[in-house]
Amino acid sequence: MTEPTQTHRDGLYLTNTMTRQKEKFIPRFGGGRVKMFTCGPSIYSRPHIGNYRTFLYEDILLRFLEYSGYTVDRVINFTDVEDKSVAEAEEKGISNADLTEPVAETFFRECDLLRIKLPEVIPRSSTSVDKAVELIQELIEKGYAYRHEGDVFFDPLKFEGFGKLYGLDMTQWPEEKRRFRKDTYSGHRWNLGDFILWHGLEEQSGGIYWDTEIGRGRPAWNIQDPAMIYKHLGPAVDISCGGIDNIYRHHDYNIAVIEAISGDTFAHYWLHGEHVLVDGKKMSKSRNNVVRIDHLTEDGFSPARIRFYLMHDHYRKKLNLSEKRMRRLLDRYAQFLEMVRAVGQADGGSSDGAAEPFIDQIEERFILHLNDDLDVQGAFDAVYDALAHLAELQKDGRLSRAEGEKATAAVDRIDQVLRIL
């Protein structure tokens, strides 16, 4: 277990992808409020456990900020209109809504199972077209974007500092003009050229379009997140989160679009979660090893245990899903639950004061580890060790009922963040 430093007693520290450094979290807006944007799912297909691992570290962050006394304005979004959804709906002969609504319902159900806290309102690409059009108009007026054959493209060379999140070497940018028309491109590659903001109707649109001030068409993925962010949070946030795949293209596109319009820094802190591997290999359809929540529940793992397993290892480290490791870690989780039960059953035995330091450690060391870049594993291990001592005292009749209740209350408070009881 990595020990937190004395530094982490004075507040939350997060590893900022932008600076590649661990930095103290200082809210930018005051009044105890925090604005946070977390990239949501593309709902043309069901999320897998890798996606839910990302949503879980974001859930821990949200809950810990609230536990620490902040009011969090958080947006998570649905991408419900993009090239892939349009193509799949057309292939299946159904509407885009018929394709995406069942996926959205599954997402809500599985988030409920995993105790992932969601905002009351989740914006969608399809409900933010007006804002996307407004932003595109501003980008054209400012000279960052231009029309070409019915579409609209953003020229990264017009935006100073493009690729700064990834650390893109702009000296390698090609001299010849290139345009990339797809919403997304597979793999960890950079499209060294102009990226699309608006699909004009001249392009195959699958019958999905809007009549707008810039013409008939639909917003590209690259403008959708900025539109939803502007509409529901404004042009500036404290924290922006997502999976590590977003470091390639997507988040730098968001930065370029938003900051080109606002002239201000979009997010002060960037967090990115690592992949989930299955038996040491990346999940993919070609390997037939994509794991979803219902696959694990069908194998007998409860949602609480799935939550615990997916959030246990540090979010910035790859997590290898193997049945052997999962069952070994869940044995420790079961022991944790048994110790919580034992401590809560202290029946009025005498107290010699030995329990008090361990009771104090429950919340104190939990906070220290969470302050250290959301070190859930360190926090869990520290609480586990404190409970192990308390359970031994209870077994020896040296834990009073009042002490047992005090320890249980502390565990209940930290479980407002962990949500594993």
PLY file of the C-alpha trace (Angstrom):
ply
format ascii 1.0
element vertex 421
property float x
property float y
property float z
element edge 420
property int vertex1
property int vertex2
end_header
0.00 0.00 0.00
1.40 3.40 -1.01
1.41 5.82 1.89
0.00 9.29 1.21
2.30 12.19 2.00
1.76 14.95 4.51
0.88 17.17 1.54
-2.39 15.32 1.03
-3.69 16.54 4.38
-4.36 19.97 2.87
-6.74 18.94 0.11
-7.35 16.96 -3.06
-4.52 16.38 -5.53
-5.25 15.18 -9.07
-2.92 14.03 -11.84
-3.57 16.54 -14.61
-3.11 15.08 -18.08
-2.48 18.57 -19.45
0.61 19.14 -17.29
1.52 15.48 -16.59
1.81 16.47 -12.94
-0.09 15.87 -9.72
-1.62 19.20 -8.75
-3.67 20.50 -5.87
-7.29 20.96 -6.86
-8.31 24.62 -6.57
-11.86 25.43 -7.80
-11.94 28.31 -10.25
-15.43 29.67 -9.58
-15.64 30.08 -5.79
-18.66 29.63 -3.59
-17.89 25.96 -3.01
-19.07 25.03 -6.51
-17.31 22.78 -8.99
-18.11 22.34 -12.68
-17.27 18.94 -14.14
-17.76 17.48 -17.60
-17.51 13.73 -18.13
-17.70 12.23 -21.60
-20.73 9.97 -21.80
-21.43 6.96 -24.00
-22.15 6.81 -27.69
-25.48 5.04 -27.48
-25.49 3.25 -30.79
-24.10 0.21 -28.93
-24.06 -0.96 -25.33
-21.23 0.12 -23.02
-18.80 -2.59 -21.89
-16.97 -2.90 -18.58
-14.13 -0.70 -19.82
-16.61 2.12 -20.30
-18.11 1.49 -16.88
-14.69 1.57 -15.25
-14.34 5.12 -16.58
-17.81 6.06 -15.34
-16.93 4.59 -11.94
-13.76 6.60 -11.34
-15.75 9.67 -12.35
-18.45 8.61 -9.88
-15.84 8.33 -7.09
-14.54 11.81 -7.97
-18.04 13.29 -7.95
-18.98 11.66 -4.66
-15.68 12.57 -2.99
-16.03 16.21 -4.03
-19.52 16.22 -2.51
-18.25 14.40 0.59
-15.62 17.15 0.88
-18.33 19.81 0.94
-18.50 20.96 -2.69
-21.63 21.40 -4.77
-20.91 19.81 -8.13
-22.50 20.90 -11.41
-21.81 17.84 -13.52
-22.71 17.05 -17.12
-22.49 13.63 -18.70
-23.78 13.43 -22.24
-25.23 10.97 -24.76
-23.88 10.89 -28.29
-26.99 9.70 -30.11
-26.42 10.96 -33.66
-23.12 10.18 -35.36
-21.83 8.33 -38.41
-21.91 4.92 -36.69
-25.42 5.25 -35.33
-26.73 6.57 -38.63
-25.11 3.71 -40.59
-26.26 1.01 -38.16
-29.83 2.28 -38.03
-29.94 2.37 -41.82
-28.48 -1.15 -42.07
-31.10 -2.49 -39.64
-33.91 -0.57 -41.32
-34.95 1.22 -38.12
-34.98 4.80 -36.95
-32.04 6.29 -35.11
-34.24 6.63 -32.02
-35.24 2.94 -32.18
-31.54 2.09 -32.25
-30.39 4.38 -29.44
-33.28 4.38 -26.94
-32.85 0.73 -25.83
-29.14 1.39 -25.30
-29.92 4.47 -23.20
-32.37 2.45 -21.10
-29.74 -0.26 -20.57
-27.21 2.38 -19.53
-29.58 3.80 -16.93
-30.36 0.33 -15.60
-26.71 -0.72 -15.36
-25.65 2.57 -13.76
-28.36 1.97 -11.17
-27.04 -1.54 -10.56
-23.49 -0.23 -10.13
-24.69 2.68 -7.96
-23.30 5.25 -10.38
-24.80 8.64 -9.62
-26.13 10.47 -12.67
-27.44 14.01 -13.15
-31.19 14.45 -13.41
-30.85 15.63 -17.02
-28.49 14.09 -19.57
-28.16 16.19 -22.75
-27.97 14.52 -26.13
-26.42 15.42 -29.44
-29.89 15.55 -30.94
-31.10 18.06 -28.33
-28.14 20.42 -28.77
-28.20 21.05 -32.51
-29.20 24.69 -32.03
-26.12 25.36 -29.93
-23.89 23.44 -32.34
-25.09 25.64 -35.20
-24.48 28.78 -33.12
-20.93 27.70 -32.31
-20.19 26.83 -35.94
-21.38 30.26 -37.04
-19.05 31.90 -34.53
-16.12 29.76 -35.65
-16.73 30.70 -39.29
-16.96 34.39 -38.37
-13.71 34.21 -36.39
-11.90 32.46 -39.25
-11.31 29.10 -37.54
-13.85 27.20 -39.66
-14.88 27.28 -43.30
-17.39 25.76 -45.68
-16.37 23.16 -48.25
-18.76 21.28 -50.55
-21.69 21.70 -48.19
-19.74 20.66 -45.09
-17.96 22.80 -42.50
-14.40 22.10 -41.34
-12.17 23.42 -38.56
-8.60 24.36 -39.52
-6.32 23.41 -36.59
-3.52 25.61 -37.95
-5.66 28.64 -37.12
-5.74 27.72 -33.42
-2.55 28.46 -31.52
-1.56 25.58 -29.28
-3.56 22.91 -31.10
-2.85 19.42 -29.74
-1.54 20.72 -26.41
-3.32 18.08 -24.33
-1.82 15.21 -26.28
1.48 17.02 -26.85
1.19 16.99 -30.62
4.29 17.99 -32.56
2.86 20.57 -34.97
6.12 20.70 -36.93
5.01 17.39 -38.46
1.80 18.90 -39.82
1.58 18.38 -43.61
1.79 21.39 -45.92
-0.91 20.14 -48.27
-4.54 20.68 -47.32
-6.26 17.56 -45.96
-9.82 17.15 -44.74
-11.21 14.37 -42.56
-14.94 13.88 -43.02
-15.72 11.03 -40.63
-16.97 11.67 -37.11
-14.44 9.24 -35.66
-11.50 7.22 -36.91
-10.38 3.94 -35.40
-7.11 3.48 -33.60
-4.66 5.70 -31.80
-3.77 7.90 -34.72
-3.84 11.58 -35.48
-5.64 12.99 -38.48
-3.16 15.60 -39.64
-5.62 17.90 -41.35
-8.89 19.75 -40.93
-11.67 18.04 -38.96
-15.35 18.16 -39.75
-17.91 20.17 -37.77
-21.00 19.89 -39.96
-22.25 17.20 -42.35
-24.14 18.90 -45.14
-27.04 17.09 -46.73
-24.94 16.46 -49.84
-23.20 13.76 -47.83
-25.03 10.48 -47.26
-26.98 11.33 -44.11
-29.30 8.37 -43.67
-32.23 10.73 -43.72
-31.17 12.34 -40.44
-30.84 16.09 -40.76
-31.98 19.44 -39.42
-32.97 22.58 -41.29
-30.80 25.31 -39.77
-29.37 28.75 -40.42
-26.25 27.15 -41.90
-28.22 24.81 -44.11
-29.67 21.33 -43.99
-27.50 18.69 -42.33
-26.35 17.40 -38.95
-23.58 18.34 -36.50
-20.45 16.23 -36.53
-19.23 14.56 -33.35
-16.44 17.14 -33.05
-18.90 19.97 -32.34
-21.43 17.99 -30.30
-19.60 17.89 -26.95
-18.68 21.59 -27.11
-22.33 22.40 -27.88
-23.61 20.42 -24.90
-20.89 21.85 -22.64
-21.68 25.44 -23.66
-25.40 24.88 -23.33
-25.35 23.29 -19.87
-22.11 24.42 -18.17
-20.82 27.40 -20.12
-17.41 27.74 -21.79
-15.31 26.94 -18.70
-15.19 24.04 -16.24
-12.96 22.91 -13.42
-12.52 19.27 -14.47
-12.97 17.36 -17.71
-12.81 13.56 -17.59
-12.88 10.60 -19.90
-11.11 7.46 -21.00
-7.56 7.40 -22.29
-8.78 6.98 -25.88
-10.09 10.57 -25.73
-6.52 11.88 -25.55
-6.26 11.04 -29.24
-8.05 13.75 -31.23
-11.33 14.08 -29.35
-10.39 16.14 -26.30
-7.98 18.34 -28.22
-10.76 18.97 -30.75
-13.03 20.00 -27.87
-10.35 22.34 -26.51
-9.76 23.94 -29.92
-13.46 24.55 -30.60
-14.34 25.90 -27.15
-11.24 28.02 -26.58
-11.29 29.42 -30.12
-14.68 30.93 -29.27
-14.21 31.84 -25.61
-10.56 32.89 -25.65
-10.21 31.33 -22.20
-8.95 28.02 -20.81
-11.71 25.43 -21.03
-10.70 23.05 -18.21
-8.13 23.50 -15.47
-7.82 19.74 -14.78
-7.95 16.82 -17.22
-8.36 13.23 -16.00
-8.13 10.10 -18.14
-8.79 6.51 -17.12
-6.91 3.52 -18.49
-8.20 0.44 -20.34
-9.61 -2.78 -18.97
-7.84 -5.84 -20.38
-9.33 -9.32 -20.49
-6.77 -11.99 -19.59
-4.07 -9.54 -20.59
-5.57 -8.60 -23.97
-7.46 -5.50 -25.08
-11.17 -6.02 -25.57
-12.28 -6.15 -29.21
-15.03 -7.67 -31.30
-12.43 -9.46 -33.43
-11.13 -11.30 -30.35
-14.68 -11.98 -29.18
-13.68 -10.92 -25.67
-15.89 -7.89 -25.07
-17.30 -8.19 -21.54
-20.49 -6.48 -20.46
-22.11 -6.12 -17.06
-24.67 -8.86 -17.65
-21.88 -11.31 -18.56
-20.49 -10.86 -15.04
-23.85 -11.01 -13.28
-24.66 -14.22 -15.18
-21.39 -15.64 -13.84
-22.64 -15.01 -10.32
-20.96 -11.70 -9.49
-23.25 -9.23 -7.72
-23.37 -5.61 -8.92
-21.74 -4.45 -5.65
-18.83 -6.83 -6.25
-18.48 -5.71 -9.86
-18.38 -2.09 -8.69
-15.73 -2.91 -6.13
-13.54 -4.79 -8.60
-13.72 -2.15 -11.34
-12.97 0.78 -9.02
-10.36 -0.91 -6.78
-7.19 -0.47 -8.87
-6.03 3.06 -9.65
-7.94 4.56 -12.54
-4.74 5.57 -14.38
-3.44 1.99 -14.46
-4.61 -0.76 -16.79
-6.94 -3.23 -15.09
-6.63 -6.87 -16.11
-9.88 -8.78 -15.79
-9.22 -12.41 -14.97
-11.53 -14.71 -13.06
-8.73 -15.89 -10.75
-7.71 -12.37 -9.75
-11.32 -11.24 -9.48
-12.24 -14.04 -7.09
-9.11 -13.46 -5.00
-9.84 -9.75 -4.60
-13.50 -10.40 -3.90
-12.52 -12.77 -1.09
-10.83 -9.78 0.55
-13.97 -7.72 -0.07
-16.07 -10.42 1.62
-13.72 -10.34 4.62
-14.16 -6.57 4.74
-17.94 -6.92 4.87
-17.67 -9.53 7.62
-15.47 -7.22 9.70
-17.96 -4.37 9.27
-20.70 -6.71 10.51
-18.59 -7.91 13.47
-17.69 -4.41 14.60
-21.31 -3.35 14.32
-22.29 -6.20 16.63
-20.19 -5.02 19.57
-22.47 -5.90 22.46
-21.36 -3.66 25.26
-18.06 -5.21 26.21
-15.70 -3.15 28.32
-13.42 -0.58 26.69
-9.80 -0.02 27.56
-9.29 2.78 25.02
-7.42 0.59 22.53
-10.12 1.04 19.85
-10.13 4.84 19.60
-7.00 5.25 17.42
-8.32 2.70 14.91
-11.77 4.30 14.83
-10.15 7.66 14.09
-8.06 6.08 11.32
-11.12 4.97 9.34
-12.10 8.38 8.07
-8.75 10.10 8.48
-6.80 7.67 6.31
-9.66 7.28 3.86
-9.50 11.04 3.20
-5.71 11.05 2.93
-5.71 8.34 0.26
-8.60 9.77 -1.73
-6.87 13.16 -1.63
-3.92 11.42 -3.31
-5.33 11.31 -6.85
-8.33 9.14 -5.86
-6.28 6.26 -4.46
-9.23 3.94 -3.83
-7.03 0.89 -3.27
-4.98 2.68 -0.63
-8.13 3.99 1.04
-9.75 0.57 1.09
-6.62 -1.12 2.45
-6.29 1.49 5.22
-9.91 1.06 6.28
-9.57 -2.72 6.03
-6.55 -2.67 8.36
-8.34 -0.46 10.91
-11.39 -2.72 10.86
-9.20 -5.80 11.28
-7.86 -4.38 14.53
-11.34 -3.41 15.70
-12.74 -6.84 14.84
-10.00 -8.45 16.96
-10.86 -6.15 19.86
-14.52 -7.04 19.46
-13.67 -10.72 19.49
-11.70 -10.24 22.71
-14.56 -8.31 24.35
-12.60 -5.05 24.33
-14.89 -3.06 22.00
-17.84 -1.30 23.62
-21.20 -0.88 21.96
-20.61 2.88 21.71
-17.25 2.30 20.03
-18.78 -0.19 17.61
-21.49 2.30 16.70
-18.93 5.08 16.23
-16.83 2.90 13.93
-19.89 1.81 11.95
-20.98 5.44 11.54
-17.54 6.31 10.15
-17.73 3.43 7.67
-21.23 4.53 6.63
-19.95 8.04 5.95
-17.10 6.93 3.71
-19.47 4.54 1.96
-21.30 7.58 0.61
-18.25 7.72 -1.68
-17.36 4.04 -2.10
-20.95 2.66 -2.19
-19.87 -0.93 -1.56
-21.84 -1.84 1.57
0 1
1 2
2 3
3 4
4 5
5 6
6 7
7 8
8 9
9 10
10 11
11 12
12 13
13 14
14 15
15 16
16 17
17 18
18 19
19 20
20 21
21 22
22 23
23 24
24 25
25 26
26 27
27 28
28 29
29 30
30 31
31 32
32 33
33 34
34 35
35 36
36 37
37 38
38 39
39 40
40 41
41 42
42 43
43 44
44 45
45 46
46 47
47 48
48 49
49 50
50 51
51 52
52 53
53 54
54 55
55 56
56 57
57 58
58 59
59 60
60 61
61 62
62 63
63 64
64 65
65 66
66 67
67 68
68 69
69 70
70 71
71 72
72 73
73 74
74 75
75 76
76 77
77 78
78 79
79 80
80 81
81 82
82 83
83 84
84 85
85 86
86 87
87 88
88 89
89 90
90 91
91 92
92 93
93 94
94 95
95 96
96 97
97 98
98 99
99 100
100 101
101 102
102 103
103 104
104 105
105 106
106 107
107 108
108 109
109 110
110 111
111 112
112 113
113 114
114 115
115 116
116 117
117 118
118 119
119 120
120 121
121 122
122 123
123 124
124 125
125 126
126 127
127 128
128 129
129 130
130 131
131 132
132 133
133 134
134 135
135 136
136 137
137 138
138 139
139 140
140 141
141 142
142 143
143 144
144 145
145 146
146 147
147 148
148 149
149 150
150 151
151 152
152 153
153 154
154 155
155 156
156 157
157 158
158 159
159 160
160 161
161 162
162 163
163 164
164 165
165 166
166 167
167 168
168 169
169 170
170 171
171 172
172 173
173 174
174 175
175 176
176 177
177 178
178 179
179 180
180 181
181 182
182 183
183 184
184 185
185 186
186 187
187 188
188 189
189 190
190 191
191 192
192 193
193 194
194 195
195 196
196 197
197 198
198 199
199 200
200 201
201 202
202 203
203 204
204 205
205 206
206 207
207 208
208 209
209 210
210 211
211 212
212 213
213 214
214 215
215 216
216 217
217 218
218 219
219 220
220 221
221 222
222 223
223 224
224 225
225 226
226 227
227 228
228 229
229 230
230 231
231 232
232 233
233 234
234 235
235 236
236 237
237 238
238 239
239 240
240 241
241 242
242 243
243 244
244 245
245 246
246 247
247 248
248 249
249 250
250 251
251 252
252 253
253 254
254 255
255 256
256 257
257 258
258 259
259 260
260 261
261 262
262 263
263 264
264 265
265 266
266 267
267 268
268 269
269 270
270 271
271 272
272 273
273 274
274 275
275 276
276 277
277 278
278 279
279 280
280 281
281 282
282 283
283 284
284 285
285 286
286 287
287 288
288 289
289 290
290 291
291 292
292 293
293 294
294 295
295 296
296 297
297 298
298 299
299 300
300 301
301 302
302 303
303 304
304 305
305 306
306 307
307 308
308 309
309 310
310 311
311 312
312 313
313 314
314 315
315 316
316 317
317 318
318 319
319 320
320 321
321 322
322 323
323 324
324 325
325 326
326 327
327 328
328 329
329 330
330 331
331 332
332 333
333 334
334 335
335 336
336 337
337 338
338 339
339 340
340 341
341 342
342 343
343 344
344 345
345 346
346 347
347 348
348 349
349 350
350 351
351 352
352 353
353 354
354 355
355 356
356 357
357 358
358 359
359 360
360 361
361 362
362 363
363 364
364 365
365 366
366 367
367 368
368 369
369 370
370 371
371 372
372 373
373 374
374 375
375 376
376 377
377 378
378 379
379 380
380 381
381 382
382 383
383 384
384 385
385 386
386 387
387 388
388 389
389 390
390 391
391 392
392 393
393 394
394 395
395 396
396 397
397 398
398 399
399 400
400 401
401 402
402 403
403 404
404 405
405 406
406 407
407 408
408 409
409 410
410 411
411 412
412 413
413 414
414 415
415 416
416 417
417 418
418 419
419 420
